[in-house]
Amino acid sequence: KHANKIVAVSEYTKHVVSEHLGIASSRITVIPNGVSEHYVPIDNFKTTIAYQELLRDYGIGDRTPIIMHVGSEHPRKNLETVLRTIAILKKQYPDMVLLNIADAGIRAGRIKTLEYIDRFNLRSHVKLIGSVSAERMNELYTIADALLFPSHLEGFGLPVLEAMAAGCPVVCSNTTSLPEVVGDGAIMHEPDNAEQFAVSITHILSNNAFRNDLIERGKRRA
């Protein structure tokens, strides 16, 4: 009530604040999040000792493709669709692995995640890694073939910005703040459409020209 000005990180968040709190939109200014200088493409990373250490630390070996999801296991993060997508993709890519980065956040979320992993027969395809440093996160974005981010609700969605800056292709949902963050730098679908997410990831994996163009658009957008 007493603030002269309110700052929001996205137009979506501005709208929500205005609508739910009855605040005139003229009092709210949008200043989008920036991205840390830690997130940059690493040239020739696979020739480094750091790359070998990364594979060893997470027991990845030479598995491919590598798909990342960054976020807690809160229902709004929609990990069910992430796992459904992996279940579809593993039919074509039996050695693929999902790296889920971030702490579970809520106990009920981890219980659900483990139930889905068993339901979709993904125990050998999912690694729940927890929180990591920004430097390690950038390395993970570098080795990942795509970031899958089908969130139902984001006030901003910082992982998509980090991934684009790091040169990792992004496939995300088309809801809430995400379209205004990624612009033309990512592929977007309805958040529960695992089949379409799988199609787009397959396209990234099988078409180098498409993949490289998406990476460049992502970097420009970041």
C-alpha positions in Angstrom: 0.0 0.0 0.0 2.8 2.4 0.8 5.2 1.6 -2.0 5.8 4.3 -4.6 6.9 1.7 -7.1 6.8 -2.1 -7.4 9.3 -4.0 -9.5 8.3 -7.3 -11.1 10.5 -9.7 -13.1 8.1 -10.4 -15.9 4.9 -9.0 -17.5 3.2 -12.1 -16.3 4.2 -11.4 -12.7 3.2 -7.8 -13.1 -0.3 -8.9 -14.3 -0.7 -11.4 -11.4 0.4 -8.8 -8.8 -2.0 -6.2 -10.2 -4.9 -8.5 -10.5 -4.6 -10.3 -7.1 -3.7 -7.3 -5.0 -5.7 -4.7 -6.8 -2.7 -2.5 -7.6 -2.7 -0.2 -10.6 -0.4 -1.6 -13.3 1.1 1.9 -13.7 2.7 1.4 -10.3 4.5 -1.7 -11.4 7.6 -1.7 -13.5 9.0 -4.8 -15.2 12.8 -5.4 -14.9 13.6 -8.9 -16.2 16.2 -11.0 -14.5 19.6 -11.0 -16.1 21.9 -14.0 -16.4 25.1 -14.6 -14.5 28.4 -14.4 -16.3 29.0 -18.0 -15.2 26.7 -19.2 -18.0 28.6 -19.3 -21.3 29.4 -21.9 -23.9 32.6 -23.9 -23.1 34.6 -24.5 -26.2 36.0 -28.0 -26.7 34.8 -29.0 -23.2 34.8 -32.7 -24.1 38.6 -32.7 -24.5 39.2 -31.5 -20.9 39.9 -33.3 -17.6 36.9 -31.4 -16.2 34.6 -33.3 -18.6 36.0 -36.6 -17.5 35.5 -35.7 -13.9 31.9 -34.6 -14.6 31.1 -38.0 -16.2 32.8 -39.8 -13.3 31.1 -37.7 -10.5 27.6 -38.5 -11.8 28.2 -42.0 -13.3 27.1 -40.9 -16.7 29.9 -42.6 -18.7 29.4 -42.3 -22.5 25.6 -42.3 -22.3 23.7 -40.3 -24.8 21.5 -38.4 -25.2 21.6 -36.3 -22.0 18.5 -34.4 -21.1 18.4 -31.9 -18.2 15.6 -30.6 -16.0 16.4 -27.9 -13.5 13.9 -27.3 -10.7 12.4 -28.6 -7.5 9.9 -31.4 -7.4 7.0 -29.1 -6.6 3.9 -30.0 -8.6 4.0 -26.8 -10.6 7.4 -27.8 -12.0 5.6 -30.7 -13.8 8.2 -33.4 -13.4 5.6 -36.0 -14.4 5.6 -34.7 -17.9 9.5 -34.6 -17.9 9.5 -38.3 -17.0 6.7 -39.2 -19.5 8.8 -37.6 -22.2 11.9 -39.6 -21.1 9.8 -42.8 -21.2 8.8 -42.0 -24.8 12.4 -41.1 -25.9 14.1 -44.2 -24.3 12.3 -46.4 -26.8 14.5 -44.8 -29.5 17.5 -43.9 -27.3 17.9 -46.8 -24.8 21.1 -45.3 -23.3 19.6 -41.9 -22.6 19.7 -40.3 -19.2 17.8 -37.5 -17.5 19.8 -35.3 -15.0 17.4 -33.6 -12.6 19.2 -30.7 -11.0 17.9 -29.1 -7.7 16.8 -30.3 -4.3 13.4 -31.9 -4.1 11.9 -28.9 -2.2 9.1 -30.9 -0.7 9.0 -34.4 0.6 5.7 -35.2 -1.1 7.3 -34.2 -4.4 10.2 -36.6 -4.1 7.7 -39.4 -3.2 5.8 -38.7 -6.4 8.9 -38.5 -8.5 10.0 -42.0 -7.3 6.5 -43.3 -8.0 6.7 -42.0 -11.6 10.2 -43.4 -12.1 9.0 -46.8 -11.1 5.7 -46.5 -13.1 7.6 -45.6 -16.3 10.5 -48.1 -15.6 13.1 -45.3 -15.6 15.4 -46.3 -12.7 18.4 -46.7 -14.9 17.6 -43.5 -16.9 17.2 -40.8 -14.2 19.8 -39.2 -11.9 18.5 -36.9 -9.1 21.5 -34.8 -8.5 20.4 -32.0 -6.1 21.8 -28.5 -6.0 25.2 -27.7 -7.7 27.5 -24.7 -8.0 27.0 -22.3 -10.9 30.3 -23.5 -12.4 29.1 -27.1 -12.3 25.7 -26.1 -13.7 27.3 -24.4 -16.7 29.3 -27.6 -17.3 26.1 -29.6 -17.2 24.4 -27.3 -19.6 27.4 -27.7 -21.9 27.1 -31.5 -22.0 23.3 -31.6 -22.2 21.6 -32.2 -25.5 18.6 -30.2 -24.3 17.0 -28.6 -21.3 13.4 -29.8 -20.9 11.3 -27.4 -18.8 7.6 -28.1 -19.0 6.6 -26.0 -16.0 3.0 -25.1 -15.3 3.8 -21.8 -13.6 6.9 -19.6 -13.6 7.2 -16.0 -12.4 10.2 -15.8 -14.6 12.0 -19.2 -15.3 15.7 -18.5 -14.8 16.9 -22.0 -15.9 15.7 -21.4 -19.5 17.7 -18.1 -19.6 20.8 -19.8 -18.1 20.6 -22.7 -20.6 20.2 -20.4 -23.6 23.2 -18.3 -22.5 25.3 -21.5 -22.1 24.4 -22.8 -25.6 22.0 -25.5 -24.5 18.9 -26.0 -26.6 15.7 -25.3 -24.7 12.3 -27.0 -25.0 9.8 -25.6 -22.6 6.1 -24.9 -21.9 4.2 -22.1 -23.5 2.6 -20.9 -20.2 2.8 -17.9 -17.8 6.1 -16.0 -18.1 8.1 -18.4 -20.3 7.1 -17.2 -23.8 8.2 -13.6 -22.9 11.5 -14.9 -21.5 12.5 -17.3 -24.4 11.1 -15.4 -27.3 12.2 -17.2 -30.5 15.2 -18.8 -28.6 13.4 -22.0 -27.6 10.8 -24.5 -28.7 7.5 -24.3 -26.8 4.5 -26.7 -26.3 1.6 -27.1 -24.0 3.0 -28.1 -20.7 1.4 -31.6 -20.5 2.1 -32.7 -24.1 4.9 -35.2 -23.5 4.5 -36.6 -27.0 5.2 -33.2 -28.6 8.2 -32.6 -26.3 9.6 -35.9 -27.3 9.2 -35.1 -31.0 11.0 -31.7 -30.6 13.9 -33.3 -28.7 14.2 -36.0 -31.3 14.4 -33.2 -33.9 17.2 -31.5 -32.0 19.1 -34.8 -31.7 18.7 -35.8 -35.3 19.1 -32.5 -37.2 22.4 -30.6 -36.5 21.4 -27.6 -38.6 18.2 -27.2 -36.7 20.0 -27.7 -33.4 22.7 -25.2 -34.2 20.2 -22.6 -35.3 18.2 -23.0 -32.1 21.4 -22.7 -30.0 22.3 -19.4 -31.8 18.8 -18.0 -31.4 19.0 -18.9 -27.7 22.3 -17.2 -27.2 21.1 -14.0 -28.9 17.9 -14.0 -26.8 19.9 -14.5 -23.6 
